[in-house]
Amino acid sequence: MKPDADTLIAQQRDQFVERMLRAVGGAFTVFGVYLGHRLGYYPVLAEAPLTSFEVAARTGTHERYAREWLEQQTVAGVLAVDDERLPAAERRYRLPAGHVEPLLHEESGNYIAPLAQLLAGAVRPLPALLEAYRTGGGVPYADYGHDLREGQAAINRPAFLGELAQMWIPTMPEVHARLQALPPARVADIGCGYGWSSIGLGHGYEHIRVDGYDLDAPSIERANAIAAERGLGGRVKFYVRDAGDPALAGQYDLVTAFECVHDMSNPVGVLSAMRRLMAPGGAVLVVDERVGDEFTAQGNDVEWMMYGWSILHCLPVGMADRPTVGTGTVMRTPTLERYAAEAGFQRVEVLPIENFFFRFYRLHA
């Protein structure tokens, strides 16, 4: 006998309640990781099993807070405890070996600690976000603060340093050859943030000169500091400047935009500026999210995350300046193709690069 309608509704209700409870548990885990990441708890716990008093002493934090965090992280499965039967002051906690790389190795592709910081930044302006939903306004990028900037930079850093010059650019052989050649090629990196994409290119190609452009002054200040720390300050430089400035036209062998076109209120204008920046024979590369080509109720395997970033951050940021097309994080290939055509490009080539999060577009003028 088939279940009646009331039974089906009750099953659907119970499944949804259970799913929401699991989601809340996940949120607590994420923000617990945020605390551990920002307070420096994980590095000391990776060295040796420690009591709450030892953790507090080594990190300059309060023991009572440290103890509560250690217990929460253990119950959440992030930490392990050596002997749970000991008194609270004597219990020793440790970071399991398999959790060290995801939480501490900043240049590993498995480094996921910045996701917690990124999410903390995304929910920072919630009152302003509610107002934007009611009025149709936007939330400026600056309102998301340090955590969003730093989390975004850190989560992309491993790929930019380990894959950009090594795997991505070589799929455009003539561009790869030009970046290796003399005289030094010039690269413009649009919406560069903390500059890890520019720095990855600078490390990968020893002759090139890279100019990173972004309108967020704190990001540019940090980008220049990182370039100097890595010995690239003479070849990789960053500017608070509109890349659409006519004085920059025709100067660059490669023009890039990594995971930022969907944030722009006027993406056609940005792509038009990128086309103008190209020197004769130059190339334009846009890297954005690997979403499906059309909406489906299930979405593809990354859209659950991309829509999450979109409702909290990317769409509100893109709505902050007017006029706006309101793209959002889920910028599908046909949408980019339309923007590119309106910007004067003849065709869009999807490069043959396998990546879980990104799709790679070469725009041909």
Secondary structure as UniProt FT lines:
FT   HELIX           5..39
FT   HELIX           41..47
FT   HELIX           52..59
FT   HELIX           63..75
FT   TURN            76..77
FT   STRAND          80..81
FT   TURN            84..85
FT   TURN            88..90
FT   STRAND          93..94
FT   HELIX           97..104
FT   TURN            106..107
FT   TURN            109..110
FT   HELIX           113..122
FT   TURN            123..125
FT   HELIX           126..135
FT   HELIX           141..144
FT   HELIX           145..162
FT   HELIX           164..168
FT   HELIX           169..171
FT   HELIX           173..180
FT   STRAND          186..190
FT   TURN            193..194
FT   HELIX           196..204
FT   STRAND          209..214
FT   HELIX           217..229
FT   TURN            230..231
FT   TURN            233..235
FT   STRAND          236..240
FT   TURN            243..244
FT   HELIX           246..248
FT   TURN            249..250
FT   STRAND          252..258
FT   HELIX           261..263
FT   HELIX           267..277
FT   STRAND          278..289
FT   TURN            301..302
FT   HELIX           303..309
FT   HELIX           310..314
FT   HELIX           315..318
FT   HELIX           333..342
FT   TURN            343..344
FT   STRAND          347..350
FT   STRAND          358..364
//
